Amino acid sequence: MEETNEISLQEIFMILWNKVWVIILCTLIGGVAAFGISAFVLDPTYTSRVSMYVNSNTERENTIANLNDINASQKLVSTYIEILKSDNVLSKVITETGFHYTPEQIRKMLTASAVNGTEIFEVKVTTKDADEAAVIANTIAAVAPEEIIRVVKAGSVELIDEAVPATSPSSPNVLLNTIIGLMLGGVLSVLGVLVAEMLDNRIKTEDDLKKGYDFPILGTIPDLEDAATRIK
């Protein structure tokens, strides 16, 4: 006799259907938990952004921008971003704003990247205070160009958009987190039900007995409660 743990799709469906209330309950618990944590536990954060334009040629009034200038500007963007994140620049930002942060703390608040491979790059600052995020972003935009030109000794950086305080938090996304919580609760409950069923080796029905033992079945004990119900 060889014991097998194979299970058909029909059996999987019946297992899940019999435990559908458990799956629904766990799904709701996951969604409610995610909503509660997102809405009442996690602190909201706000993001402000500034955008700047990189020009590789300082004599723009006498020069027509060409493809080489654009390519050079695009290559300079990554260099400018690294200079912008330096302790020297961020220390000046701290001095100008008067905020009690270290350069490393400011560095963790900001992200900088090129915009779609252009000569424009944007700096985003995320903090728990919307006004503070805007002040830091605007101060970076004011301090960074001078330091960048001092280091690179070529090109220029021009401000395109100033930062404004955000009117709504950028994180956490309560709706998205709630949906993820619902999905996670549902998936985990389904896996839990299936694993529990596969680990349950008790004999519950005549079919279970036939699968486990190669012996003839002489008789079965009727369900007396079910029979009494039919008689009534």
N, C-alpha and C positions, 0 to 999 in steps of 0.2 A: 504494500500500500504506500502510495506516494502522496503526501499532503501538498496541496497547492493553495496559493494565496491569490490566484487570479480572480478578478472581479469584472463583471461586464458593465457596459454603460447603463444598461437598464437598472442594474443593482445600485450603481452609484446614484442614479436619479432617485431611486426609492429611498436610499439612505438619506440623501439631502432633503427629500420631501418630508420624510418622517421627522427630521430635525429642523424644519424650516423656521420654526419659532425661535430656535436658538440662534440661527443665522441672522434673522431679522433683529433680534435683541442685541446681538454683538455688533451688528452694523450700526444700529442707533447709538449704542454706547460709544463706539469709536468716533462717530460724528459729533456727538455731544461733548465728548472729552476734548476733541480737537478744537471745537468752537469755544469751549470754556477757557482753554489754555491760551488760544489766540486773542480772545477778546478781553480776558480779565487777568491773565498772568504775565504774558509777554509785554514788555514796554514798547510802545510805538516809536518808530524812528522816522525821520524826515530827511529828504534828499533835496539839495539845491545844486544847480549846475551852472557853470560858465563855459562859454566856448570861445576859442581863440584861433586866429589865423597865423600860419607860419609862412614867412616869406624868406627865401634864400638869398635874395638880392636886396641890398639896402638902398640902391639907387633906382627906385621904382619909377620916379618921375622922368627918368631919361631912358627907360628900358621897357620894351614890350615883352610881356610874359610869354615865354615859349615853353615847349614841352620839357626841355632840359631843366628850366627853372622849377616847373611843377614837380618833376621827379626828384630834384634835389630837396625841395620843400618837404615832400612826403617822407624822404629818408631822414630828414632832420626831426620830424615829429617825435619819433621814439627817443632820440637823444634829448630833446627838450623835456619830454615827460620824465626821464630819469633825473635830469637836473632839478626839475620842479619838485621831485620827491626827496631831494637831498636834505640833510640836517641843516645846512646853511640857509636854504630858502625857508624851511619850515620854522626854524628858530626866529627868523625875522617876522614870519606870520604871527607867531606867538607873541612877540614883542609888540607888534602893531595892534593886535586884538586885545591883549591883556588877559587872555584866557589862560587858566592854569592847566595847561597840557604840556606833555613832552613831545618832541618831534616824532617819536615812535607812535604815540597815541594819535597824533594828527595824521600820520602816514596810514594808519589803519582805518581812518575815517574816509579817506579819499580813494577814488579810482580815476584813472586818466587813460584815455584811448583815442586813437584816430577815428574820425567819422567817415565810415565807408571808404577807407583808403584814400581820402582827400588830404589837402594840406591843412585841414581844420581838425583840431582836437578839442575834446571837452573834458572838463574836470568835474567830477561829482563828489560832493561832500555829504556824508550821512551822519547825523547825530540825533539825540533824543529831543533836541530843541530846534524848531524850524528856523527861528531867527538866528540862532547861533550858526547853523549850517550855512545860511546865506552870507553871514558876515565872514566866516572863514573862507568860503569860496571866492568872494569878492576881494578879500585881502590877498589870497594866492594870486589872483589875476593881476593885482596891482604890484605885487612884489616880484613875482617870477620873471617877467620880461627883462627887467634890468639885470638880474642875476644870470639869466640864460645868455643874453648878449655878451655879458662880461666874460663868461666861460668860453662860449663858442667863438666870440669875436667876429661874428658875421651874421647876416640875416636880421630879421626882426620878428616880433610877436605882437599882433594887434588883437585887442578885445573885440569880440563880435556881440555877445549877449552877456549882460550882467546877471548875477544870481538874484532870485527873489525868494522870499520865504515860502515854503510849500504850504498849501492850504489843507492837504490831507496826507496822512502817513503813507510812506512807501512800503512799510513793513510793520507788523505781519499782515499778510493777505488773508483775512478771516474767511472769506468765501472759499478760496482755493484750499486752505488748510482744512476746512470742514469737509469739503468733497474728498480730499485725500484721506481724512479720518474715516469717513464712511466706507470708502473703497478698501482701506486697510483692515477695518473691522470685519467687513464682509469676507475678504480673502482669507484672513486668519481663522475666522469661524468655520469656513468651508473646509480648510485644511485640517483644522482641529477635529471636526466631525468625522472626516474620512480616516484620519489616523487612529482616532479612538475606535472606530468600527473595525479597522483592520487588525488592531491589537486585541480586540475582544474575541477570544477563542471559545466562548461558551456556546453550548448547543441550545439553540432557541427554537428551531423548526425541524420538520422531518427532512427537508432538503439539506440542512446543515449536517444532519446525521449521515445522510447518504454520501455527502462529500468527504466526510472525515473517516468513515469506516465502511469497509466492504463486507457488511453483514446484512442478511435479510431482515426486514422489519416485520415483526410478528403482529404488532398492533400499536395503536396510539391512544393516549388518554384524551378524551374529549374536553373541550372548554365548557365546564359546567355553567359558568356565569353567562356565557353567550347562549347556551342552550336554554337556560331559564328565561332569558330575555325574549327569545323567539317564542317560547310557549305562552308567555303573557300576551 
